Amino acid sequence: MACQWLKSIDVDGETWAVKLVTTKQMEKVTGQDKTSDRPALGCIAYDERTIYIRRNLSEPQRWSTLHHELMHLALWKANESSEYKMKLDQPAEELLLNRLDSRLYRLLNRNFGFGPPE
C-alpha cells in the first residue's frame, strides 16, 4: 500500500516544497532531454525552495531519491553557513553522495523508519 506522499518538508525552519513531476516536467526543470545517459530521478531548485521527484518511480525509489536530494540540500546548507566553502563540481558531488546515500538510507530506513520497509 502506498503512503500519502509528502507535500513539503521543514529544513532549518524553512518550508521546502516536494513535488512529484512527470518525466517531461523533470526534463524541463533540469534541462535534460530523453537522450541523456542518466536522466535525473530528482533535483532541487534552490531559489524556489523546491525538491522535484519523478512521479513514475516506485515508492522505495521515491524515498531513496528524496533522501539523495536531501543530502544535496544538507551539503548546500552546510556550505552556505560555513566560513570554509567546499568546492565540488557536479560530477564530484554526485559521486560522493552516490557512495554515501544508499548506505545511509538503509540505516535510516531500518533503524528509524524513513521510507517504506525494505
DONUTI-419648 format. One line per 10 residues: number of its first residue (from 1); their letters; for each residue x, y, z of N, C-alpha, C. Coordinates in Angstrom, 2 decimals, always signed. Layout:
# residues N
NUM) a) X/Y/Z/X/Y/Z/X/Y/Z ~ ...
# end
This chain:
# residues 118
1) macqwlksid) +0.84/-1.18/+0.00/+0.00/+0.00/+0.00/+0.88/+1.25/+0.00 ~ +0.65/+2.16/-0.88/+1.44/+3.38/-0.97/+1.01/+4.37/+0.11 ~ +1.99/+5.06/+0.65/+1.65/+6.07/+1.65/+1.40/+7.40/+0.94 ~ +0.73/+8.29/+1.65/+0.49/+9.61/+1.08/+1.85/+10.30/+0.95 ~ +2.10/+10.85/-0.21/+3.41/+11.45/-0.45/+3.50/+12.84/+0.17 ~ +4.71/+13.20/+0.59/+4.98/+14.49/+1.21/+4.68/+15.65/+0.27 ~ +4.15/+16.72/+0.80/+3.93/+17.95/+0.03/+5.03/+18.97/+0.34 ~ +5.57/+18.89/+1.56/+6.63/+19.81/+1.97/+7.43/+19.19/+3.10 ~ +8.58/+19.80/+3.36/+9.46/+19.33/+4.42/+10.11/+20.55/+5.06 ~ +10.33/+20.50/+6.38/+10.97/+21.60/+7.09/+12.48/+21.37/+7.10
11) vdgetwavkl) +13.23/+22.36/+6.64/+14.69/+22.30/+6.64/+15.19/+23.56/+7.33 ~ +15.70/+23.40/+8.53/+16.23/+24.53/+9.31/+15.22/+25.66/+9.44 ~ +13.96/+25.30/+9.68/+12.92/+26.30/+9.86/+12.36/+26.88/+8.57 ~ +12.83/+26.38/+7.43/+12.32/+26.83/+6.13/+11.45/+25.72/+5.54 ~ +10.35/+26.10/+4.94/+9.49/+25.12/+4.28/+9.94/+24.95/+2.84 ~ +10.25/+23.70/+2.49/+10.65/+23.34/+1.13/+9.55/+22.47/+0.54 ~ +9.07/+22.84/-0.64/+8.04/+22.06/-1.32/+8.66/+20.78/-1.86 ~ +7.87/+19.71/-1.87/+8.26/+18.45/-2.51/+7.22/+18.18/-3.57 ~ +7.65/+18.14/-4.83/+6.70/+17.98/-5.94/+7.03/+16.73/-6.75 ~ +6.01/+15.93/-6.98/+6.13/+14.79/-7.88/+5.81/+15.28/-9.28
21) vttkqmekvt) +6.71/+15.01/-10.22/+6.53/+15.53/-11.58/+6.69/+14.42/-12.61 ~ +6.16/+14.65/-13.78/+6.30/+13.71/-14.87/+7.74/+13.76/-15.40 ~ +8.09/+12.78/-16.21/+9.42/+12.76/-16.83/+9.62/+14.00/-17.67 ~ +8.60/+14.39/-18.41/+8.68/+15.59/-19.26/+8.91/+16.84/-18.41 ~ +8.20/+16.96/-17.29/+8.38/+18.10/-16.39/+9.79/+18.10/-15.80 ~ +10.31/+16.92/-15.45/+11.66/+16.82/-14.90/+12.69/+17.27/-15.94 ~ +12.47/+16.88/-17.19/+13.38/+17.30/-18.26/+13.39/+18.82/-18.38 ~ +12.23/+19.44/-18.22/+12.14/+20.89/-18.30/+12.87/+21.55/-17.13 ~ +12.68/+21.02/-15.93/+13.31/+21.59/-14.74/+14.83/+21.44/-14.81 ~ +15.31/+20.28/-15.24/+16.75/+20.01/-15.24/+17.47/+20.46/-16.51
31) gqdktsdrpa) +16.70/+20.67/-17.57/+17.33/+21.00/-18.84/+17.84/+19.77/-19.58 ~ +17.59/+18.58/-19.02/+17.98/+17.34/-19.69/+16.91/+16.96/-20.70 ~ +17.29/+16.11/-21.64/+16.29/+15.57/-22.56/+16.35/+14.06/-22.55 ~ +15.52/+13.44/-23.37/+15.41/+11.97/-23.38/+16.71/+11.29/-23.76 ~ +17.61/+11.99/-24.41/+18.85/+11.37/-24.86/+19.91/+11.31/-23.76 ~ +19.66/+11.91/-22.62/+20.62/+11.89/-21.52/+20.91/+10.45/-21.10 ~ +22.17/+10.13/-20.86/+22.52/+8.76/-20.48/+22.13/+8.44/-19.04 ~ +21.95/+9.45/-18.19/+21.49/+9.24/-16.82/+20.43/+10.30/-16.49 ~ +19.20/+10.08/-16.91/+18.16/+11.09/-16.63/+17.94/+11.24/-15.13 ~ +17.71/+12.47/-14.72/+17.55/+12.79/-13.29/+16.28/+12.14/-12.73
41) lgciaydert) +16.42/+11.53/-11.56/+15.27/+11.00/-10.83/+14.69/+12.07/-9.92 ~ +15.54/+13.03/-9.55/+15.13/+14.12/-8.69/+16.08/+15.29/-8.87 ~ +15.67/+16.44/-8.39/+16.55/+17.61/-8.43/+16.00/+18.65/-7.45 ~ +16.82/+19.65/-7.19/+16.43/+20.73/-6.28/+16.51/+22.05/-7.02 ~ +15.49/+22.87/-6.86/+15.52/+24.26/-7.32/+15.71/+25.09/-6.05 ~ +16.96/+25.42/-5.76/+17.29/+26.12/-4.51/+16.59/+27.46/-4.40 ~ +16.53/+28.20/-5.50/+15.90/+29.52/-5.47/+14.40/+29.45/-5.24 ~ +13.79/+28.31/-5.56/+12.34/+28.12/-5.35/+12.03/+27.36/-4.06 ~ +13.08/+26.88/-3.39/+12.90/+26.01/-2.22/+11.98/+24.83/-2.56 ~ +12.34/+24.15/-3.65/+11.52/+23.04/-4.14/+12.39/+21.84/-4.49
51) iyirrnlsep) +11.94/+20.67/-4.05/+12.57/+19.40/-4.40/+11.63/+18.70/-5.37 ~ +12.15/+18.34/-6.53/+11.37/+17.64/-7.55/+11.76/+16.17/-7.57 ~ +10.76/+15.30/-7.62/+10.95/+13.85/-7.69/+10.10/+13.33/-8.84 ~ +10.67/+12.43/-9.65/+9.88/+11.87/-10.76/+8.73/+11.03/-10.22 ~ +7.56/+11.29/-10.73/+6.31/+10.65/-10.30/+6.29/+9.15/-10.60 ~ +6.92/+8.73/-11.70/+6.79/+7.33/-12.14/+7.73/+6.37/-11.40 ~ +8.36/+6.81/-10.34/+9.22/+5.93/-9.55/+8.39/+5.10/-8.58 ~ +8.89/+3.94/-8.24/+8.23/+3.13/-7.21/+8.35/+3.85/-5.86 ~ +7.55/+3.45/-4.92/+7.59/+4.08/-3.58/+8.99/+4.03/-2.97 ~ +9.66/+2.86/-2.96/+11.03/+2.84/-2.42/+11.99/+3.75/-3.20
61) qrwstlhhel) +11.84/+3.81/-4.53/+12.70/+4.68/-5.34/+12.44/+6.16/-5.01 ~ +11.17/+6.51/-4.77/+10.86/+7.90/-4.41/+11.57/+8.28/-3.12 ~ +11.46/+7.41/-2.12/+12.09/+7.70/-0.82/+13.60/+7.77/-0.95 ~ +14.17/+6.85/-1.71/+15.62/+6.86/-1.92/+16.05/+8.13/-2.65 ~ +15.27/+8.54/-3.63/+15.58/+9.76/-4.38/+15.42/+10.99/-3.49 ~ +14.36/+11.02/-2.68/+14.19/+12.13/-1.74/+15.40/+12.20/-0.80 ~ +15.82/+11.06/-0.30/+16.97/+11.02/+0.59/+18.21/+11.59/-0.11 ~ +18.42/+11.17/-1.35/+19.57/+11.66/-2.12/+19.50/+13.18/-2.28 ~ +18.32/+13.69/-2.63/+18.17/+15.14/-2.80/+18.34/+15.88/-1.48 ~ +17.89/+15.28/-0.37/+18.08/+15.90/+0.94/+19.56/+15.96/+1.30
71) mhlalwkane) +20.33/+14.98/+0.85/+21.78/+15.03/+1.09/+22.40/+16.19/+0.31 ~ +21.95/+16.41/-0.94/+22.42/+17.58/-1.70/+22.06/+18.85/-0.93 ~ +20.83/+18.91/-0.44/+20.37/+20.09/+0.28/+21.17/+20.31/+1.57 ~ +21.43/+19.24/+2.31/+22.21/+19.36/+3.55/+23.62/+19.86/+3.24 ~ +24.22/+19.35/+2.19/+25.55/+19.78/+1.79/+25.53/+21.27/+1.41 ~ +24.52/+21.67/+0.65/+24.39/+23.07/+0.25/+24.19/+23.97/+1.46 ~ +23.30/+23.56/+2.39/+23.03/+24.36/+3.59/+24.28/+24.46/+4.46 ~ +25.02/+23.36/+4.61/+26.25/+23.38/+5.41/+27.27/+24.32/+4.78 ~ +27.37/+24.29/+3.48/+28.31/+25.15/+2.76/+27.90/+26.62/+2.88 ~ +26.60/+26.85/+2.80/+26.06/+28.20/+2.86/+26.38/+28.87/+4.21
81) sseykmkldq) +26.36/+28.08/+5.27/+26.54/+28.64/+6.61/+27.98/+28.54/+7.12 ~ +28.88/+28.05/+6.29/+30.26/+27.85/+6.73/+31.17/+28.93/+6.19 ~ +32.16/+29.25/+7.00/+33.20/+30.20/+6.56/+34.09/+29.55/+5.50 ~ +34.24/+28.23/+5.57/+35.09/+27.49/+4.63/+34.20/+26.76/+3.63 ~ +34.21/+27.21/+2.41/+33.35/+26.65/+1.37/+34.01/+25.46/+0.69 ~ +33.25/+24.37/+0.54/+33.72/+23.24/-0.25/+33.42/+23.55/-1.71 ~ +34.34/+23.23/-2.54/+34.14/+23.48/-3.97/+34.11/+22.13/-4.69 ~ +32.92/+21.58/-4.80/+32.73/+20.33/-5.52/+31.99/+20.61/-6.82 ~ +32.53/+20.10/-7.92/+31.77/+20.23/-9.15/+30.66/+19.18/-9.12 ~ +29.72/+19.28/-10.03/+28.55/+18.39/-10.03/+28.92/+16.91/-10.08
91) paeelllnrl) +29.83/+16.48/-10.98/+30.18/+15.05/-11.00/+30.80/+14.57/-9.69 ~ +31.64/+15.40/-9.06/+32.27/+15.01/-7.80/+31.23/+14.91/-6.67 ~ +30.30/+15.86/-6.64/+29.24/+15.83/-5.63/+28.36/+14.60/-5.81 ~ +27.98/+14.29/-7.05/+27.17/+13.10/-7.32/+27.90/+11.83/-6.90 ~ +29.18/+11.74/-7.21/+29.96/+10.57/-6.84/+30.00/+10.41/-5.32 ~ +30.27/+11.48/-4.62/+30.31/+11.45/-3.15/+28.96/+11.01/-2.58 ~ +27.89/+11.64/-3.03/+26.57/+11.33/-2.48/+26.11/+9.93/-2.88 ~ +26.41/+9.49/-4.09/+26.02/+8.14/-4.50/+26.71/+7.08/-3.66 ~ +27.94/+7.34/-3.25/+28.66/+6.38/-2.41/+28.10/+6.33/-1.00 ~ +27.64/+7.47/-0.51/+27.13/+7.54/+0.86/+25.64/+7.22/+0.97
101) dsrlyrllnr) +24.87/+7.62/-0.03/+23.44/+7.70/+0.22/+22.73/+6.37/+0.34 ~ +23.12/+5.33/-0.38/+22.41/+4.06/-0.23/+22.67/+3.45/+1.15 ~ +23.87/+3.59/+1.65/+24.18/+3.07/+2.99/+23.43/+3.83/+4.07 ~ +23.45/+5.15/+3.97/+22.77/+5.97/+4.97/+21.26/+5.78/+4.89 ~ +20.73/+5.66/+3.66/+19.29/+5.42/+3.50/+18.89/+4.12/+4.20 ~ +19.64/+3.05/+3.98/+19.31/+1.76/+4.63/+19.38/+1.89/+6.15 ~ +20.37/+2.59/+6.66/+20.49/+2.79/+8.10/+19.26/+3.53/+8.64 ~ +18.87/+4.61/+7.97/+17.70/+5.38/+8.41/+16.41/+4.57/+8.27 ~ +16.31/+3.80/+7.19/+15.11/+3.00/+6.95/+14.97/+1.92/+8.01 ~ +16.02/+1.17/+8.24/+15.95/+0.04/+9.17/+15.86/+0.44/+10.63
111) nfgfgppe) +16.46/+1.56/+10.99/+16.51/+1.94/+12.40/+15.53/+3.03/+12.79 ~ +15.10/+3.84/+11.82/+14.25/+4.97/+12.17/+12.97/+5.06/+11.33 ~ +12.73/+4.07/+10.46/+11.51/+4.03/+9.69/+11.40/+5.06/+8.59 ~ +12.53/+5.57/+8.08/+12.50/+6.52/+6.97/+12.12/+5.76/+5.70 ~ +11.00/+6.13/+5.11/+10.54/+5.45/+3.89/+9.83/+4.15/+4.19 ~ +9.40/+3.46/+3.14/+8.68/+2.19/+3.32/+9.65/+1.10/+3.75 ~ +9.16/+0.06/+4.44/+10.05/-1.04/+4.84/+10.68/-1.69/+3.62 ~ +11.91/-2.10/+3.76/+12.61/-2.77/+2.65/+12.15/-4.21/+2.54
# end
